[in-house]
Amino acid sequence: DVAGSGNQRVKLTIYDLLGRQIRTLVNASYLAGRHVVRWDGRDGRGNRVASGVYFCRLEAGSVRLTRRMVLLQ
């Protein structure tokens, strides 16, 4: 959750192990609260990516979070 009130600009981006951007899932304003975003395992061009380790980067206001995730297809 991102604390605060009102709209926040939110950006959620997937990166590979080499730091290359794979896909931006969200780049929009959201009201504060809990939201769910699902990644279908595809890159920005719609191609399936390989199973492996990826990083998810969330930017919302002053908050910057990066988490590691494993994609199994």
Secondary structure as UniProt FT lines:
FT   STRAND          2..15
FT   TURN            17..18
FT   STRAND          21..33
FT   TURN            44..45
FT   STRAND          52..60
FT   TURN            61..62
FT   STRAND          63..71
//
